[in-house]
Amino acid sequence: MDKPPLKALDASPMPPMTEADLHAYVDRQLPSARHLQVEQYLQEHPEERARVQDWQQQNARLRDMLAPVMDEPLPMGLPLRPTESILPWRSLAAGLLVAVISAGAAWSIRGAVDAKALQLAMAGQPAAHRPSSAQPQLLPASGTALHGFAQRAAIAHVVYSPDVRRPVEIGAEQEQALVTWLTKRMGTQVRPPPLNALGYRLIGGRLLPGDSGPVAQFMYETEAGLRLTLYVSREVSTQNDVQFKFGQQGPVNVFYWVENQLGYAISAGADRAELMRVSQSVYQHLQQD
């Protein structure tokens, strides 16, 4: 069956402008002549120009976060040249199998999670049990590298917090519907703690894919426009680890802990002291629920 043609964004004399043109412009994949046409189109269409600028800013943030990986040394055991395969057809079959599995996995989560979300493998956290009534203590870590659900929380923050038009799936004006939906999908009570007293108003939330199930993300914003996200996941390797831990992923700072088989991660571009203040407030509200 033939694929439907891309819908044109306008009807100007130049060749119709499509979504594909705009994405190729952001990715710098257009020929020079078409690049100039897109620039002219964006000058005449402020709303489309704003969308493109949002995409460019998102790409820049992802580059800032992931660029350090390029400077990491190669593993000593990594071969410098590919080994010859006695049965080359096996590589083709393996590639075909990966493609089929990947397509099936993507289709299975379609409509349940946002396809833009980034997924990373989760690493275990060391167990440390404390009574739930005790105030969590901050470990003497300073900007340590993140992994597991805390790393995924930082990446989700970078992906969604810059979004101007749709940072959340359900807005704060439908908070009860949001709570009901996330609680049903995650199989446990999930509720955004009120942070207005700290200067953060709830924008809303969304459902994201985890390593083996759904996770929740709530987003808050200050009057100055600083955005903060609370990431809630059931994908933890210990029931309780209620010590606050601090880590960094690129420009994002994160405080995280585990309690009652749920992992909580608070991410923002704010400094460590501010995140600690918010984390303590969130923890206190969770104890009251």
C-alpha positions in Angstrom: 0.0 0.0 0.0 1.4 3.4 -0.9 2.2 5.7 1.9 0.0 8.9 2.2 1.8 12.0 1.1 3.1 14.4 3.8 0.7 17.2 4.5 1.9 20.6 3.3 2.2 23.3 6.0 1.4 26.1 3.6 0.4 26.8 0.0 3.1 29.3 -1.0 4.6 29.4 -4.6 7.7 27.6 -3.4 7.5 23.8 -3.1 5.2 22.9 -0.2 6.8 23.0 3.2 6.4 19.7 5.2 7.2 18.5 8.7 10.0 16.5 7.2 11.6 19.7 5.9 11.5 21.3 9.3 13.1 18.3 11.0 15.7 18.1 8.3 16.4 21.8 8.8 17.0 21.3 12.5 19.2 18.3 11.8 21.1 20.2 9.1 20.3 17.7 6.5 18.9 19.9 3.8 20.6 21.0 0.5 21.6 24.7 0.5 18.7 25.8 -1.8 16.1 24.1 0.3 17.7 25.3 3.5 17.3 28.9 2.3 13.6 28.3 1.4 13.0 26.9 4.9 14.6 30.0 6.5 12.4 32.2 4.4 9.4 30.2 5.4 10.2 30.5 9.1 10.7 34.2 8.9 7.1 34.5 7.5 5.6 32.0 10.0 6.5 32.9 13.7 4.6 30.0 15.2 6.6 27.4 13.1 9.8 29.3 13.9 9.1 28.9 17.6 8.6 25.2 17.2 11.9 24.8 15.3 13.7 26.8 18.0 12.3 24.5 20.7 13.7 21.5 18.8 17.0 23.1 18.4 17.2 23.9 22.1 16.3 20.3 23.0 19.0 19.0 20.7 21.5 21.3 22.3 20.6 20.1 25.8 20.9 16.5 24.8 24.3 17.2 23.3 25.5 18.9 26.5 24.4 15.9 28.5 25.7 13.1 26.3 28.8 14.6 24.7 31.1 13.6 27.6 30.5 9.9 26.6 32.5 10.6 23.5 35.6 11.4 25.6 35.4 8.2 27.6 38.3 5.8 26.8 37.6 2.7 24.8 37.4 -0.6 26.7 40.7 -2.5 26.6 39.0 -5.6 25.3 37.3 -3.9 22.4 38.6 -5.3 19.1 40.1 -2.7 16.7 38.9 -4.6 13.6 35.8 -6.8 13.0 36.4 -10.5 13.1 35.6 -12.4 9.9 32.5 -14.5 10.1 32.6 -18.0 8.8 28.8 -17.9 8.3 28.0 -14.3 7.2 24.3 -15.2 6.9 24.1 -15.3 10.7 24.8 -11.6 11.0 22.0 -10.9 8.5 19.6 -13.1 10.4 20.5 -11.5 13.7 20.0 -8.0 12.3 16.6 -9.1 10.9 15.6 -10.5 14.3 16.6 -7.3 16.1 14.6 -5.2 13.7 11.5 -7.4 14.1 11.8 -7.4 17.9 12.4 -3.6 18.0 9.4 -2.9 15.8 7.1 -5.1 17.9 8.3 -3.5 21.2 7.7 0.0 19.8 4.2 -0.9 18.6 3.3 -2.5 22.0 3.9 0.7 23.9 2.3 3.0 21.2 -0.4 5.1 22.8 0.6 4.1 26.3 3.9 6.1 26.5 5.4 9.0 24.6 7.7 7.7 21.8 10.1 10.5 22.4 11.1 9.3 25.9 14.6 7.9 26.2 15.1 4.5 27.8 18.4 3.4 29.5 19.2 0.1 31.3 18.8 0.2 35.0 21.6 -0.5 37.5 21.0 -1.8 41.1 21.2 0.5 44.1 22.8 -0.6 47.4 20.3 -1.5 50.1 20.1 0.5 53.3 17.0 0.0 55.6 15.7 2.7 57.9 12.4 3.3 59.7 10.0 5.1 57.3 9.3 7.7 60.0 13.0 8.8 60.2 14.1 11.8 58.2 16.4 10.7 55.3 20.1 11.6 55.7 22.2 12.9 52.8 25.0 10.7 51.8 28.4 12.4 51.6 28.4 12.2 47.8 29.1 15.3 45.7 27.9 15.3 42.1 28.4 11.6 41.6 27.4 10.0 38.2 23.9 8.8 38.0 22.6 5.4 37.0 19.4 3.4 37.1 16.1 5.2 37.6 17.9 8.4 38.7 19.7 8.6 35.4 16.5 8.0 33.5 14.8 10.7 35.6 17.5 13.2 34.6 17.2 12.4 30.9 13.4 12.6 31.0 13.8 16.0 32.7 16.1 17.3 29.8 13.7 15.9 27.2 10.4 17.3 28.5 11.1 20.4 30.7 12.1 22.7 27.8 8.9 21.9 25.9 6.9 25.1 25.7 3.7 23.9 24.2 3.2 20.4 25.7 5.5 19.7 28.6 2.9 17.4 30.2 0.2 15.1 29.0 -2.4 16.1 31.5 -2.4 19.6 33.1 -2.8 20.6 36.7 -6.3 21.7 36.0 -7.2 18.0 35.7 -5.1 16.9 38.7 -7.6 14.3 39.9 -7.9 12.7 36.5 -4.1 12.7 36.3 -3.8 11.0 39.7 -6.4 8.4 38.8 -4.8 7.6 35.5 -1.2 7.3 36.8 -2.3 5.2 39.8 -4.2 2.8 37.6 -1.3 2.4 35.1 1.4 2.0 37.8 -0.6 -0.2 40.1 0.1 1.9 43.2 -1.0 5.2 44.6 0.8 8.1 42.9 0.1 11.7 43.8 2.0 14.9 43.2 2.9 16.6 46.5 1.9 20.3 46.8 5.0 22.5 46.6 3.4 25.9 46.3 4.8 26.9 49.7 8.3 26.5 48.2 7.4 28.6 45.1 6.7 25.7 42.7 3.3 25.3 41.1 2.2 22.1 39.5 2.1 22.1 35.7 0.9 18.5 35.3 2.3 15.1 34.6 2.8 12.3 32.1 3.3 8.6 31.8 6.7 7.4 30.6 8.2 4.0 29.7 10.6 2.5 32.2 12.9 -0.5 31.7 10.1 -3.0 32.4 7.0 -0.9 33.1 5.5 2.5 33.2 6.9 5.4 35.4 5.3 8.7 36.3 6.7 12.2 35.9 5.3 15.3 37.6 6.4 18.8 36.5 6.5 22.0 38.5 7.5 25.6 37.7 8.5 28.8 39.5 7.3 32.3 38.6 10.8 32.8 37.2 10.3 29.9 34.8 12.6 27.3 36.5 11.1 23.8 36.0 11.5 20.9 38.3 10.4 17.3 37.8 9.5 14.5 40.2 10.1 11.0 38.7 8.4 8.0 40.4 9.4 4.5 39.4 8.7 1.0 40.7 11.9 -0.3 39.0 14.1 -0.4 42.1 16.3 -3.2 43.4 15.6 -2.6 47.1 12.4 -2.0 49.1 13.9 0.9 51.1 16.9 3.1 50.8 15.7 6.3 52.4 19.0 8.1 52.4 18.9 11.1 50.1 21.5 10.7 47.3 22.8 13.5 45.1 24.1 13.1 41.5 24.6 15.0 38.3 23.9 14.2 34.7 25.2 17.0 32.4 23.4 20.2 33.4 20.9 18.4 35.6 21.2 17.9 39.4 19.2 15.1 41.0 18.2 14.1 44.5 16.8 10.5 44.8 15.8 7.9 47.3 13.9 4.6 47.6 11.0 3.9 49.9 8.2 1.3 50.0 9.5 -0.2 46.7 9.2 3.1 44.9 12.1 5.2 43.6 11.7 9.0 43.8 14.0 11.4 41.9 13.8 15.2 41.8 15.6 16.8 38.9 16.3 20.5 38.0 18.9 22.9 37.0 18.8 24.3 40.5 21.7 24.0 42.9 22.2 21.2 45.5 20.8 23.2 48.5 17.6 24.1 46.7 17.0 20.5 45.6 17.7 19.3 49.1 15.0 21.7 50.4 12.5 20.5 47.9 13.4 16.8 48.5 12.8 17.1 52.2 9.4 18.8 51.6 8.4 16.0 49.1 9.4 13.3 51.6 7.4 14.9 54.4 4.3 15.1 52.2 4.7 11.4 51.2 4.8 10.4 54.8 1.4 12.1 55.3 -0.3 10.3 52.4 
